[in-house]
Amino acid sequence: MDLKEKTVAALKKHDSGAEEFLRLPALPAASVLIPLLLRDGQLRLLLTVRAIHLKQHAGEVCFPGGKREPGDRDEVHTALREAEEEIGLHPDTVQVICRLFPVLNKAGLLITPVVAFIEDSFEARPNTDEVSEVFTLPLEFFTKAADHSGYPVPSVFGPTHSFMYTDPSTGRIHQIWGLTAALAITVAVLALGEKPEFEHHQLTLFQLHIYVESRLCAGWRG
């Protein structure tokens, strides 16, 4: 198998599946797209920078995504719709690989990460109402300790992760932290089969908590 096929096979093992996960009924839903691409034989990850004029998380690095809307068929549809709106990524050019277990963010949104391959020739067309910049970086960056730091946050299991990435094409320095960093680390570990050079367990505990609570709610409804 080539690198892309190996990556798809590794990630598909961790597909949560819509039927296997019982959503918490009281929580609003959202999705993010985690776009992977191959360039020069290297796995890379695409990220966006939120527009500076936005009321929430202005200027922060994040994945394309947003809240589920009434017309969305499922979590994948939400992620693809948001990516098309934010960066001009046409859904027909996306190879969806898997959905990881949903996670809670600080605002109480239940977020489903949708991992996918996009074309290596993709050129983003950022919607300036939402996105100021789009960039890619090596996926293995999120397993290395050189540009990583972790710090404790009240009410959060384990450290909150932060990376400082200097884009060689622009010279800009991007901070990638919090849930975005945790998701990037998780995808890197699953896709590359490498343990990070630092402690990482925050996302796993978040997912375990949500899974257990969903099963309890299912029992109460039954």
C-alpha positions in Angstrom: 0.0 0.0 0.0 1.1 3.6 -0.6 1.2 6.2 2.1 -2.4 7.4 1.4 -3.8 3.9 1.5 -2.0 3.2 4.7 -3.2 6.4 6.3 -6.8 5.7 5.3 -6.6 2.1 6.6 -5.2 3.3 9.9 -7.8 6.0 10.5 -10.8 3.9 9.4 -10.2 1.6 12.4 -11.2 4.5 14.6 -14.5 5.5 12.8 -17.1 6.0 15.5 -20.0 5.4 13.1 -23.3 7.3 13.4 -25.3 4.3 14.6 -22.7 3.3 17.3 -22.8 6.7 19.0 -26.0 7.8 20.9 -25.9 11.6 21.0 -26.6 13.5 24.2 -30.0 15.0 23.5 -29.5 18.2 25.5 -26.3 19.3 23.7 -26.1 21.4 20.5 -24.2 19.7 17.8 -21.3 20.8 15.5 -18.7 19.3 13.2 -15.2 20.1 12.1 -13.4 18.9 9.0 -9.8 17.7 9.6 -8.4 17.9 6.1 -5.3 15.8 5.2 -3.4 16.1 2.0 -0.2 14.6 0.5 2.5 16.9 -0.9 5.9 15.8 -1.9 5.4 12.5 -0.2 4.5 14.1 3.1 1.2 14.0 5.0 0.1 17.5 5.8 -2.8 19.1 7.7 -4.9 22.1 6.6 -5.8 24.7 9.2 -7.5 28.1 9.0 -7.2 31.4 10.9 -10.4 32.9 12.0 -11.2 36.5 10.9 -10.1 39.1 13.3 -13.5 40.9 13.4 -15.4 37.8 14.7 -16.9 38.0 18.1 -15.7 34.6 19.3 -12.2 33.2 18.9 -11.1 36.0 16.6 -7.7 35.4 15.0 -7.4 31.9 16.4 -6.3 28.8 14.4 -8.9 26.2 13.9 -10.3 23.6 11.6 -13.1 24.4 9.1 -16.4 23.7 10.8 -19.5 25.0 12.7 -22.9 24.2 14.1 -25.2 21.7 12.7 -28.1 23.3 10.7 -31.7 21.8 10.3 -31.0 20.9 6.7 -27.8 18.9 7.4 -28.2 15.2 6.8 -25.6 14.2 9.4 -22.2 15.2 11.0 -20.3 14.7 7.7 -22.7 17.0 5.8 -22.2 19.7 8.4 -18.4 19.5 8.2 -18.4 19.5 4.3 -20.9 22.4 4.1 -18.9 24.5 6.5 -15.7 23.8 4.7 -17.2 24.8 1.4 -18.6 28.0 2.9 -15.3 28.9 4.7 -12.6 28.0 2.3 -14.2 27.0 -1.0 -13.6 23.3 -0.7 -16.1 21.5 -2.9 -17.6 18.4 -1.3 -17.1 16.3 -4.4 -13.3 16.6 -4.2 -13.2 15.3 -0.6 -12.5 11.7 0.4 -14.1 11.2 3.8 -12.2 8.7 5.9 -13.8 8.5 9.3 -15.7 10.3 12.1 -13.9 10.3 15.4 -15.7 10.2 18.7 -17.5 13.6 19.5 -15.9 15.9 22.0 -17.1 18.8 24.2 -15.7 22.3 23.8 -15.8 25.0 26.4 -19.1 26.4 25.1 -20.9 23.1 25.5 -21.0 22.1 21.8 -20.8 18.4 21.1 -18.3 18.4 18.1 -17.8 15.6 15.7 -14.4 15.5 14.1 -14.6 14.4 10.4 -11.2 13.3 9.0 -10.8 13.4 5.2 -8.3 13.6 2.4 -8.4 16.6 0.1 -6.6 17.0 -3.3 -3.0 18.0 -3.0 -3.6 20.7 -5.6 -6.4 22.4 -3.6 -6.1 26.2 -3.5 -8.3 27.7 -0.8 -10.6 30.6 -1.4 -11.1 32.0 2.1 -14.5 33.6 2.9 -13.2 36.8 4.4 -16.3 37.1 6.6 -15.1 34.1 8.5 -11.5 33.2 7.6 -8.4 35.4 7.2 -5.8 32.8 6.2 -5.4 29.1 5.3 -2.2 27.2 5.7 -0.9 23.6 5.8 1.8 22.0 7.9 3.4 18.6 8.3 1.1 16.2 10.4 4.2 14.9 12.2 4.7 18.4 13.7 2.0 17.4 16.3 4.0 14.6 17.6 7.2 16.6 18.3 8.2 18.3 21.5 10.3 21.0 20.0 7.5 23.6 19.5 5.1 22.2 22.1 4.1 23.4 25.5 1.5 22.2 27.9 -0.2 24.0 30.8 -2.9 23.0 33.3 -6.4 24.5 33.1 -9.0 24.2 35.8 -11.8 21.7 35.1 -9.8 20.1 32.3 -8.2 16.6 32.5 -4.5 16.8 31.7 -2.6 19.6 30.1 -3.9 22.0 27.5 -1.6 21.7 24.5 -0.1 24.6 22.6 2.2 24.7 19.5 4.0 27.6 17.8 4.4 27.0 14.1 6.3 29.3 11.8 5.0 29.1 8.2 8.1 29.0 6.0 6.2 30.4 3.0 5.0 33.6 4.8 7.2 33.8 7.9 4.0 34.1 10.0 4.0 32.5 13.4 0.7 30.6 14.3 -0.3 29.4 17.8 -2.3 26.2 17.6 -3.7 25.3 21.0 -6.6 23.9 23.0 -9.1 21.6 21.3 -7.7 22.2 17.9 -4.2 21.1 19.1 -5.7 18.1 20.9 -7.5 16.9 17.7 -4.4 17.4 15.6 -2.4 15.4 18.0 -5.0 12.6 18.0 -5.1 12.4 14.2 -1.3 12.5 14.0 -1.0 9.6 16.5 -3.7 7.5 14.8 -2.5 8.2 11.2 1.3 7.9 11.8 1.3 5.3 14.5 3.7 7.3 16.6 3.4 8.3 20.2 3.9 12.0 20.9 7.1 13.1 22.6 5.0 14.6 25.4 2.2 13.6 27.7 -1.2 13.5 25.9 -4.4 12.1 27.4 -6.8 15.0 27.5 -8.9 14.2 24.5 -9.1 10.5 25.4 -10.7 11.4 28.7 -13.1 13.8 27.1 -14.2 11.2 24.7 -14.6 8.5 27.4 -16.7 10.9 29.5 -19.0 11.7 26.6 -19.3 8.0 25.7 -20.2 6.9 29.2 -22.8 9.8 29.6 -24.4 8.9 26.3 -24.8 5.3 27.3 -26.3 6.4 30.6 -28.8 8.6 28.8 -29.7 5.8 26.5 -30.5 3.6 29.5 -32.6 6.3 31.1 -34.6 6.7 27.8 -35.0 3.0 27.4 
